[in-house]
Amino acid sequence: MKLRLATYNCENLFSRARVLRLADATRRAELMAEARTWQAWLARQARTGSRPAASRPGHDAAALARYLELPAPGALPGELRFRRSRIGTAHCEAKARVLRAVDADVQCLVEVEDRASLAAFNRRLLRGRYPYHLLLEGNDARAGHLGVLSRLPLAALRSHCFDRDAAGPIFSRDCLELELALPDDRTLHLLLNHFDGPDDGPADDARRRRQAAAVARIVAERHDLSRELVAVLGDFNDSPQRGPQCLAPLLHLPRLSDVLALQFPIPDDRWTGHRRRNEQMDYILVSDALRAAFRQAGAERRGMPDLARNSIDREQPFDGARRRADAASARAAVWADFEL
């Protein structure tokens, strides 16, 4: 069978409260303060057990009601819920355009808010092309979680968000293990990751190295890379060339190969982001058994901002995606084809 596997940091595939989309920061703050007043009122009603009064507190209740679900369906006593924006904005459509172009059989995603948002994205913008969609919430306080869209059945999953070492929790998001059932009764094992970024300098470097070492240890302990179909993939937030070589424990693991390195002998051709400079940040690493079925790989960059200016090959973005505001993500989607 032919199989295309892909990973993409789609950057903030979120369905946020509508009130947060107001451009007027002062007005947004006023309505949020009004919402806190309402929430306190609802909490008092729940504590006292009294029936809600006909009038509710606040000076701008009518305006706030446009952004709230009252009463909230299925809400707990005293709970207040915001109306959420639909998955279907121009920004989400740009992300969907990238995924439609890649058209992977198994599409791993980084920075997705929740499973409901992932399901809505699949249904509305990908026309339901993936019968299986899954997201497991990890440790990210911003709700940038790991998810997958798949045409293959999902057989099992395992989270590592509670893994610890002497320094504390290892993964700021998760290392999400997925098992997918192939038609011939074989299993495709995936380990999806989003390592810490470089914002805090040496501190983040140390965390990223711990995360890379932990994933390498998980792979070595749980899998026979010479016989099992294994891929370690996601946003590793670092390049193989940058010191202090934080990814070395994982990238140098025996019997594990980078598909972009297999496809492009020159490192400059493997770039997936230009946060610091054009360099590789996103990866699909495959076991020897999966490498034997490898056919080709690539990076879909046409959804990136300022592509024509940053590309060393004068690549052009999708039509209508030349401005930063219209871009899908600052990262490329990485894909690889296999003949299993």
C-alpha positions in Angstrom: 0.0 0.0 0.0 1.0 3.6 -0.6 1.2 5.8 2.5 1.8 9.5 2.9 2.8 10.6 6.5 3.0 14.3 7.4 3.6 16.6 10.3 2.6 20.3 10.6 2.9 23.0 13.2 -0.3 24.8 12.1 0.2 27.5 14.7 -2.8 28.2 16.9 -5.6 26.2 15.4 -7.9 27.7 18.0 -11.6 28.5 18.4 -11.4 31.4 20.7 -14.1 33.4 22.5 -15.6 35.9 20.1 -15.1 38.8 22.6 -11.3 38.3 22.3 -11.4 39.0 18.6 -12.5 42.6 19.2 -9.9 45.0 17.7 -10.7 47.7 20.3 -8.6 46.7 23.3 -10.4 49.1 25.6 -13.8 47.8 24.6 -12.6 44.2 25.0 -11.3 44.9 28.5 -14.7 46.6 29.5 -16.7 43.6 28.3 -14.3 41.1 30.1 -14.8 43.1 33.3 -18.6 43.0 32.8 -18.3 39.2 32.3 -16.5 38.8 35.7 -19.4 40.7 37.3 -21.9 38.4 35.8 -19.9 35.3 36.8 -19.8 36.5 40.4 -23.6 37.0 40.3 -24.1 33.5 38.9 -21.9 32.0 41.6 -23.9 33.7 44.3 -27.1 32.4 42.8 -25.6 28.9 42.8 -24.4 29.2 46.4 -27.7 30.5 47.8 -29.9 28.1 45.8 -32.2 31.0 44.9 -33.8 31.3 41.5 -32.2 33.7 39.0 -33.6 37.2 39.2 -35.2 38.8 36.1 -32.5 41.4 35.9 -28.8 40.7 35.9 -26.0 43.0 37.1 -23.8 45.2 35.0 -24.1 48.3 33.0 -23.7 46.8 29.5 -25.5 43.5 29.8 -27.1 43.7 26.4 -23.8 44.2 24.6 -22.1 41.4 26.6 -25.0 39.0 25.9 -23.9 38.9 22.3 -20.8 37.1 23.4 -22.2 34.8 26.1 -24.2 31.6 26.1 -26.9 32.2 28.7 -28.1 29.9 29.9 -25.2 27.8 28.8 -26.3 24.3 27.5 -25.0 21.7 29.9 -23.4 24.3 32.2 -22.8 23.6 35.8 -24.6 25.8 38.4 -22.9 29.3 38.3 -21.0 28.5 35.1 -20.6 31.1 32.4 -19.5 30.3 28.9 -18.4 32.6 26.0 -19.7 32.2 22.5 -16.8 30.9 20.4 -15.7 31.8 16.9 -16.3 29.3 14.2 -13.5 27.2 12.7 -13.7 28.7 9.3 -11.9 32.0 9.3 -9.6 33.1 6.5 -6.6 32.1 8.8 -8.0 28.6 9.3 -8.8 28.3 5.6 -5.1 29.0 4.8 -4.1 26.1 7.1 -6.6 23.9 5.4 -5.1 24.8 2.0 -1.7 23.5 3.1 -3.2 20.3 4.4 -5.2 19.8 1.2 -2.1 20.3 -0.9 -0.2 17.7 1.2 -3.1 15.3 1.3 -1.5 12.9 3.8 -3.0 9.7 4.8 -1.9 10.4 8.4 -1.5 14.0 9.2 0.0 14.9 12.6 -0.7 18.4 13.9 1.0 20.6 16.5 -0.7 23.5 18.3 -4.4 22.6 18.2 -6.7 23.8 21.0 -9.0 20.8 21.5 -10.7 17.9 19.8 -13.9 19.8 19.1 -11.8 22.4 17.1 -10.0 19.6 15.3 -13.3 17.9 14.4 -14.8 21.1 13.2 -11.7 21.9 11.1 -11.9 18.5 9.5 -15.6 18.7 8.8 -15.9 22.3 7.6 -12.6 22.9 5.8 -11.3 19.5 4.9 -14.8 18.2 3.9 -14.5 15.3 6.3 -11.7 13.6 4.4 -10.4 12.1 7.6 -12.6 9.5 9.4 -10.4 9.4 12.4 -9.4 12.6 14.4 -7.9 12.6 17.8 -6.4 15.1 20.2 -5.1 14.5 23.7 -4.6 17.5 26.0 -1.0 17.7 27.3 0.8 20.2 29.6 0.6 23.3 27.4 -1.2 26.1 29.4 -1.9 27.9 26.1 -3.8 24.8 24.9 -1.4 24.2 22.0 -1.9 20.4 22.0 -0.9 17.5 19.7 -3.4 15.9 17.4 -3.8 13.6 14.4 -6.1 13.3 11.4 -6.0 9.8 9.9 -7.4 7.6 7.2 -6.0 4.6 9.1 -7.8 3.3 12.2 -6.3 4.4 15.5 -5.6 1.3 17.6 -3.9 2.7 20.7 -2.4 5.8 22.2 -0.1 6.6 25.2 0.7 9.9 26.7 4.0 10.9 28.4 2.8 14.2 29.8 3.4 12.9 33.3 6.9 11.7 32.7 9.5 13.2 35.1 13.2 13.1 35.8 15.3 14.6 38.6 14.8 18.0 37.2 11.0 17.7 37.2 8.4 17.2 34.4 10.1 16.5 31.1 7.6 17.5 28.4 6.1 21.0 28.3 3.5 19.6 25.9 3.7 15.8 25.5 5.3 12.9 23.6 2.1 11.3 22.2 2.5 7.7 21.1 0.0 6.5 18.5 -0.5 3.1 17.0 -2.3 2.9 13.7 -3.6 -0.3 12.1 -2.4 -1.1 8.6 -4.6 -3.3 6.3 -2.1 -6.2 6.5 -2.4 -6.5 10.3 0.9 -4.6 10.8 1.1 -1.6 13.1 2.5 1.9 12.4 4.0 3.4 15.5 4.2 7.2 15.8 5.7 9.4 18.5 4.5 13.0 18.0 6.4 15.8 19.8 6.6 19.5 20.2 9.8 20.4 22.0 10.5 23.7 23.9 11.4 26.7 21.7 14.6 28.8 22.0 13.0 31.9 23.7 14.7 31.5 27.0 18.2 30.7 25.7 20.3 28.2 27.7 17.3 27.3 29.9 15.2 26.2 26.9 18.3 24.5 25.3 18.6 22.4 28.4 14.9 21.5 28.4 15.0 20.6 24.7 18.0 18.4 25.2 16.2 16.6 28.1 13.2 16.1 25.8 15.2 14.8 22.9 17.0 12.4 25.2 13.8 11.2 26.8 12.2 10.4 23.4 15.4 8.6 22.3 15.1 6.5 25.5 11.4 5.7 24.9 12.1 4.6 21.3 15.1 2.5 22.3 13.3 0.8 25.2 10.0 0.1 23.4 10.8 -0.5 19.8 12.9 -2.8 17.6 13.8 -0.3 14.9 15.1 -3.0 12.6 11.7 -4.7 12.4 9.0 -2.3 13.5 7.5 0.6 11.5 8.3 3.6 13.7 8.3 7.3 13.0 9.3 10.1 15.5 7.9 13.3 14.2 6.8 16.8 15.0 8.2 20.3 15.8 11.6 19.8 17.5 12.2 23.6 17.5 15.9 23.3 16.6 18.2 22.5 13.7 20.9 19.8 13.5 23.6 22.5 12.8 22.9 24.9 15.7 25.0 24.6 18.8 24.8 23.2 21.5 23.3 20.3 19.5 20.3 19.9 21.7 18.7 17.3 19.4 21.8 15.1 19.2 20.5 12.3 21.5 17.6 11.8 19.2 19.0 12.6 15.7 22.1 10.4 16.4 20.0 7.4 17.6 21.1 4.3 15.6 18.6 2.9 13.1 16.7 6.2 12.9 16.8 8.4 9.8 15.6 11.8 8.9 13.5 11.6 5.7 14.4 15.2 4.6 18.1 14.2 4.9 17.4 11.1 2.8 15.7 13.3 0.1 18.0 16.4 0.2 21.7 15.9 0.7 22.3 19.6 1.2 21.1 20.8 4.6 20.0 24.2 3.2 17.3 22.4 1.2 15.7 21.0 4.3 14.5 24.2 5.9 11.0 24.4 7.4 11.1 27.7 9.3 12.9 31.1 9.3 12.5 32.2 12.9 16.2 32.7 13.3 17.3 31.9 9.8 16.2 29.4 7.2 16.7 26.1 9.0 15.1 22.8 9.7 12.8 22.8 12.7 10.3 20.0 11.8 11.1 16.3 11.3 10.0 12.9 10.4 12.5 10.4 11.7 11.9 6.8 10.5 13.1 3.4 11.7 15.2 1.1 9.4 12.1 -1.0 8.8 10.1 2.1 7.6 13.1 3.5 5.8 13.1 0.4 3.6 9.7 1.5 2.3 10.7 5.1 1.8 10.1 6.6 -1.6 10.3 10.4 -1.4 9.8 13.4 1.0 9.3 17.1 0.9 8.3 20.3 2.7 5.2 22.3 1.7 6.2 25.9 2.3 3.6 27.8 0.3 1.6 28.7 3.4 4.5 30.4 5.1 4.7 34.2 5.5 7.1 36.2 3.4 8.1 33.0 1.4 9.3 34.7 -1.7 11.6 37.0 0.3 13.0 34.3 2.5 13.2 31.4 0.1 16.7 30.5 -1.1 15.1 29.0 -4.2 12.7 31.9 -4.9 9.7 29.8 -4.0 6.3 31.5 -4.3 3.4 31.3 -1.8 -0.1 30.3 -2.6 -2.1 32.9 -4.5 -3.6 35.3 -1.9 -1.1 34.4 0.8 1.6 36.9 0.1 0.9 39.0 3.2 1.9 37.9 6.6 -1.7 38.3 7.8 -2.9 35.8 5.2 -0.3 33.1 5.9 -1.2 29.8 7.3 1.8 29.2 9.6 5.5 30.2 10.0 6.4 26.6 9.5 6.3 24.2 6.6 4.5 20.9 6.5 6.9 18.0 6.2 5.7 14.9 4.3 7.1 11.5 3.3 5.8 8.8 1.0 6.2 5.0 1.6 5.3 1.8 -0.2 4.5 -0.6 2.5 
